Amino acid sequence: MEEGMKKERRVLVTFDIDGTLIRGAGPNSNQLHRQAFSYSFNQVFGIDGTIDVIQHHGSTDPAVLVNTLVHYGIPSAVAVEKLPVLKSKMVEYAKANTRDILKGIEVLPGVESLLQVLSSKNNVFVGLVTGNLEEIAWMKMEGLDIKRYFTVPHIGGFGSDHIDRGQLVKIAAERAEKLFPARFDLRVHVGDTPNDIKAAEFGEAVAVGVCTGIFTKEDLEQASSGNAIILRDLTDCGSFLNLLGI
């Protein structure tokens, strides 16, 4: 028995959130998160703004903050300098308005079943790699009642860690190896944007793209060096596990 356990591969699977695990729904899509950005702009710079003025899909929250502020005329260097307070204001707003966490978001089909299966496997560790700030990321997972499927202590790389999504896959892996000592035989990152594909490959993880966001299969394939696995969605749990040999 002990010998068999030694041969069992240790696997780390990380997921992006928006467009991968969950989707915006209705006229108030992702309301709390969007309003947290607007609150931050107003509190720090007195700007009544919205992130909808830029293309933000696949970006980290810090990058969205900076790029939106540049659109409104704030010099990039000034926006970057103010990132700590901007991020803290976003979290401040989110914590004060947790009652709104479920407004305009829902879990994508197949996600809960897949997370449940992954979490039941002793050799599989499940975490997040997302551009969301960490506090907001886990608030979404808890509000949607899927936080319980993620490995404890929680594993992840977040927008609060680095402005560059490519670094987040590496950060998550480093944290996982410290929390659960020994290297992983397989690391996988699942996401719905070209930036997720690039980040996975930069972080030396297997890139799995899902066409559940705004990007097509072709968009995701073009972002890859050629080794990405592209799925329509996460509804076929068996295929997901078989493709990765889990």
C-alpha positions as CSV (number, residue, x, y, z in Angstrom):
1,M,0.0,0.0,0.0
2,E,2.8,2.4,0.9
3,E,4.6,1.6,-2.3
4,G,1.5,2.3,-4.3
5,M,1.0,5.7,-2.6
6,K,4.5,6.7,-3.5
7,K,3.8,6.1,-7.1
8,E,0.7,8.3,-7.1
9,R,1.3,11.5,-8.9
10,R,0.9,14.8,-7.0
11,V,-1.2,17.2,-9.2
12,L,-1.8,20.9,-8.7
13,V,-4.8,22.3,-10.6
14,T,-5.4,26.0,-10.5
15,F,-8.4,27.8,-12.0
16,D,-9.1,31.3,-13.2
17,I,-12.4,32.7,-11.8
18,D,-14.3,35.0,-14.1
19,G,-15.3,33.4,-17.4
20,T,-13.8,30.0,-16.2
21,L,-15.5,29.0,-13.0
22,I,-18.2,31.7,-13.0
23,R,-19.9,34.1,-15.4
24,G,-21.6,37.4,-15.2
25,A,-25.4,37.2,-15.3
26,G,-28.0,39.8,-16.1
27,P,-27.9,43.6,-16.3
28,N,-25.8,43.8,-13.1
29,S,-23.1,41.5,-14.3
30,N,-20.3,41.0,-11.6
31,Q,-21.8,44.0,-9.8
32,L,-19.8,44.0,-6.5
33,H,-16.5,43.6,-8.2
34,R,-17.2,46.4,-10.8
35,Q,-18.5,48.8,-8.2
36,A,-15.4,48.1,-6.0
37,F,-13.3,49.5,-8.9
38,S,-15.5,52.5,-9.3
39,Y,-15.4,53.2,-5.5
40,S,-11.6,53.0,-5.5
41,F,-11.3,55.5,-8.4
42,N,-13.6,57.9,-6.6
43,Q,-12.0,57.6,-3.2
44,V,-8.4,58.0,-4.4
45,F,-8.7,60.3,-7.4
46,G,-12.2,61.7,-7.2
47,I,-13.1,60.1,-10.6
48,D,-16.5,58.8,-11.3
49,G,-15.4,56.0,-13.6
50,T,-16.0,52.5,-14.8
51,I,-13.8,49.7,-16.0
52,D,-16.0,49.3,-19.0
53,V,-14.1,52.0,-20.8
54,I,-11.2,49.6,-21.4
55,Q,-10.8,46.0,-22.6
56,H,-10.1,44.2,-19.3
57,H,-10.8,40.6,-19.9
58,G,-7.8,38.5,-18.8
59,S,-6.1,41.4,-16.9
60,T,-5.2,41.5,-13.3
61,D,-7.1,43.9,-11.0
62,P,-4.0,46.1,-10.6
63,A,-3.6,46.3,-14.4
64,V,-7.3,47.2,-14.7
65,L,-6.9,49.9,-12.1
66,V,-3.9,51.4,-13.9
67,N,-5.2,51.1,-17.4
68,T,-8.6,52.6,-16.5
69,L,-7.0,55.5,-14.7
70,V,-4.7,56.2,-17.7
71,H,-7.9,56.3,-19.8
72,Y,-9.2,59.0,-17.5
73,G,-6.1,61.0,-17.7
74,I,-4.0,59.9,-14.7
75,P,-0.4,59.4,-15.6
76,S,0.6,55.7,-15.4
77,A,3.4,56.3,-12.9
78,V,1.0,58.1,-10.5
79,A,-1.6,55.3,-10.8
80,V,1.1,52.6,-10.1
81,E,2.3,54.6,-7.1
82,K,-1.2,54.6,-5.7
83,L,-1.9,50.9,-6.3
84,P,-1.6,49.9,-2.6
85,V,-4.3,52.3,-1.5
86,L,-6.4,51.7,-4.7
87,K,-6.4,47.9,-3.9
88,S,-7.2,48.5,-0.2
89,K,-10.2,50.7,-1.2
90,M,-11.5,47.9,-3.4
91,V,-11.3,45.4,-0.6
92,E,-12.9,48.0,1.8
93,Y,-15.9,48.4,-0.5
94,A,-16.3,44.6,-1.1
95,K,-16.2,43.9,2.7
96,A,-18.7,46.6,3.4
97,N,-21.1,45.3,0.7
98,T,-20.8,41.5,1.0
99,R,-24.6,41.2,0.8
100,D,-24.2,42.0,-2.9
101,I,-21.6,39.3,-3.7
102,L,-24.1,37.2,-5.6
103,K,-25.6,40.0,-7.7
104,G,-24.8,39.3,-11.4
105,I,-22.6,36.2,-11.0
106,E,-23.3,32.4,-11.3
107,V,-21.4,29.2,-11.4
108,L,-20.8,27.9,-14.9
109,P,-22.3,24.5,-15.9
110,G,-20.1,21.5,-14.9
111,V,-17.9,23.5,-12.6
112,E,-19.2,22.3,-9.2
113,S,-19.2,18.7,-10.3
114,L,-15.6,18.9,-11.5
115,L,-14.4,20.7,-8.4
116,Q,-16.2,18.1,-6.2
117,V,-14.4,15.2,-8.0
118,L,-11.0,16.9,-7.9
119,S,-11.3,17.7,-4.2
120,S,-12.1,14.1,-3.5
121,K,-8.8,12.9,-4.8
122,N,-6.0,12.8,-2.2
123,N,-3.3,13.4,-4.7
124,V,-4.9,16.4,-6.3
125,F,-4.6,19.9,-4.9
126,V,-7.0,22.6,-6.1
127,G,-6.4,26.3,-6.0
128,L,-7.0,29.6,-7.8
129,V,-4.8,31.7,-10.2
130,T,-6.8,34.8,-10.9
131,G,-6.4,38.5,-11.5
132,N,-8.9,39.2,-8.7
133,L,-7.6,40.5,-5.5
134,E,-7.4,37.6,-3.0
135,E,-10.0,38.8,-0.6
136,I,-12.5,39.4,-3.4
137,A,-11.7,36.1,-5.1
138,W,-12.5,34.0,-2.0
139,M,-15.6,36.1,-1.3
140,K,-16.9,35.0,-4.7
141,M,-16.1,31.4,-4.1
142,E,-17.7,31.5,-0.6
143,G,-20.8,33.3,-1.8
144,L,-21.4,30.8,-4.6
145,D,-20.8,27.9,-2.1
146,I,-17.9,26.4,-4.0
147,K,-15.0,27.5,-1.7
148,R,-15.4,24.2,0.2
149,Y,-13.9,22.3,-2.8
150,F,-10.6,24.1,-2.7
151,T,-7.6,22.6,-0.8
152,V,-7.0,23.9,2.7
153,P,-4.8,25.7,3.5
154,H,-5.9,27.7,0.4
155,I,-3.5,27.8,-2.5
156,G,-3.3,30.6,-5.1
157,G,-1.8,33.4,-7.0
158,F,-3.8,36.7,-7.1
159,G,-4.0,40.1,-8.5
160,S,-3.0,41.3,-5.1
161,D,0.3,39.5,-5.5
162,H,1.5,40.9,-8.8
163,I,0.3,43.0,-11.7
164,D,1.6,40.5,-14.2
165,R,-0.7,37.4,-14.6
166,G,2.3,35.3,-15.8
167,Q,3.9,35.6,-12.4
168,L,0.7,34.3,-10.6
169,V,1.1,30.7,-11.8
170,K,4.6,30.6,-10.4
171,I,3.5,32.2,-7.2
172,A,0.7,29.7,-6.7
173,A,3.1,26.8,-7.4
174,E,5.7,28.1,-4.9
175,R,3.1,28.6,-2.2
176,A,1.7,25.1,-2.8
177,E,5.1,23.5,-2.5
178,K,5.7,25.3,0.8
179,L,2.3,24.4,2.2
180,F,2.5,20.8,1.0
181,P,6.2,20.0,0.8
182,A,7.6,18.2,-2.2
183,R,7.4,19.0,-5.9
184,F,4.3,18.4,-8.0
185,D,4.5,15.9,-10.8
186,L,1.9,17.8,-12.8
187,R,0.8,21.4,-12.6
188,V,-2.3,22.5,-14.6
189,H,-3.8,26.0,-15.0
190,V,-7.4,26.4,-16.5
191,G,-8.6,29.7,-17.9
192,D,-10.7,31.3,-20.6
193,T,-8.5,34.0,-22.0
194,P,-5.3,34.1,-24.1
195,N,-3.6,35.6,-21.1
196,D,-4.4,32.5,-19.1
197,I,-2.8,30.3,-21.7
198,K,0.3,32.5,-21.8
199,A,0.5,32.6,-18.0
200,A,0.2,28.9,-17.7
201,E,3.0,28.2,-20.2
202,F,5.2,31.0,-18.7
203,G,4.7,29.3,-15.3
204,E,5.6,25.9,-16.7
205,A,2.1,24.5,-16.2
206,V,-0.1,22.6,-18.6
207,A,-2.4,25.2,-20.2
208,V,-6.1,24.2,-20.4
209,G,-8.3,26.8,-22.2
210,V,-12.1,26.8,-22.0
211,C,-14.3,28.6,-24.4
212,T,-16.7,29.9,-21.7
213,G,-15.7,33.5,-21.8
214,I,-15.5,36.0,-24.7
215,F,-12.7,34.2,-26.6
216,T,-12.9,31.6,-29.2
217,K,-11.0,28.3,-29.6
218,E,-8.9,29.9,-32.3
219,D,-8.1,32.9,-30.0
220,L,-6.9,30.5,-27.3
221,E,-4.9,28.3,-29.7
222,Q,-3.1,31.3,-31.1
223,A,-2.0,32.3,-27.7
224,S,-0.3,29.0,-27.1
225,S,3.1,27.8,-28.0
226,G,1.3,24.8,-29.4
227,N,0.8,22.6,-26.4
228,A,-2.4,24.0,-24.9
229,I,-5.5,21.8,-24.4
230,I,-8.6,23.6,-25.5
231,L,-12.0,22.5,-24.2
232,R,-15.5,23.8,-25.0
233,D,-16.3,24.0,-21.3
234,L,-16.0,22.0,-18.1
235,T,-19.2,20.0,-18.3
236,D,-17.4,16.7,-19.2
237,C,-15.6,15.8,-16.0
238,G,-14.4,12.5,-17.3
239,S,-12.7,13.9,-20.4
240,F,-11.0,16.6,-18.2
241,L,-9.6,13.9,-15.9
242,N,-8.6,11.6,-18.8
243,L,-6.8,14.4,-20.8
244,L,-4.7,15.1,-17.8
245,G,-4.2,11.5,-16.7
246,I,-5.7,12.2,-13.3
